[in-house]
Amino acid sequence: MIIGITGTIGAGKGTVVEYLKSRHNFSHYSVRDVLIEGLNKRGMDLSRDSMVAIANELREKNGAGYFMEVLLKKAIEGEGDAVIESVRTTGEIETLRAKAPDFYLLAVDADPRVRYERIVKRNSSTDKISYEKFLADEARESHHTEKWLINLPVCISQADFKLTDNDTFDDLHNQIDKILMKLSFGH
């Protein structure tokens, strides 16, 4: 089984991934890792703006499903169930649905203030921004119609399952476990 993770900025995608890895033995494949490697090769800064720019460039040049093809190949070569983080375009969803028969898309969302507080706490290189910049980044990733550009609301609307991460880790973990049980891959 391959699970793709989509969702808003700071919603808890990484928390879902960590739980799937630690509790359910999923292998993890990340678009962010591919982007960081590309940015390092080019000597570019590791900001969200740089990541979005290089991601858009690579999708436009290599096809809307470029990252999913790269990560799906690794997931298929690996053993067991896999989680791919982060599905951000409709072209990526189409690629995964076409090429991975046991694919399911999970979307994660939370209240914007909760999400902003989380990114401030995690303090990664892409998260040192104001609340206004956070909202502007999200707006920028919410309106494109081209299959190779980010459109989080549309990706979320196409998810097979939706998680709300406003509460505790236990609440989120329970939601994940219920989904996995529905898929007959639970405990």
C-alpha positions, 0 to 999 in steps of 0.5 A, a space after each residue: 500500500 502507498 499512502 500519499 500525504 497532502 495538507 496545509 502548511 503546518 497541519 501535521 503531515 510530518 506527524 502523520 508520517 512519523 506515526 505511520 513509520 514508527 507504529 505501522 512500519 511504513 517506509 518514508 519518501 519525501 519530496 522535501 528531501 529531493 528538493 533539498 538535494 537539488 537546492 544544495 547542488 545549486 547552492 541555493 538557500 533552503 527557504 520555502 520560496 526557493 523550494 517552491 521555485 525549484 519544484 515548479 521548475 522541475 515539474 514544468 520541465 519534467 512533467 506534473 507527476 515528476 516527483 511522484 514518479 521519482 518517489 514511487 519508483 523508490 517506494 516500489 523498489 522498497 519493501 512493505 507499505 510506503 508513505 509519500 510526503 507531500 502531494 501538492 499538485 493535481 498532476 501528482 495525484 493523477 500520477 499516483 492514482 495511475 501508477 500505484 494500484 494500492 494508493 490512498 491520499 490522506 489530507 491533513 488540516 488544522 486551524 490556521 493559528 494552530 498551524 502557525 504556532 506549530 511552524 514557529 515551534 518547529 523552527 526549520 529553515 522554511 518556517 522563520 516567517 511572520 503570520 502574514 507571510 505564512 498566510 500569503 504563502 498558503 494563498 500562493 499555494 491555493 489557486 493554480 489551475 495548471 496540473 504542475 503547480 501547487 493547489 492545496 485546496 484541490 488536492 485536499 478535496 481529492 483525498 480519500 480520507 481527511 484528518 483534522 489535527 487541532 487536538 492531541 497526538 492521541 486524537 490524530 493517531 486514533 484517526 489514522 488507526 481508524 483509516 488503516 482499519 478501514 483499509 484492512 491494514 490496521 493492527 
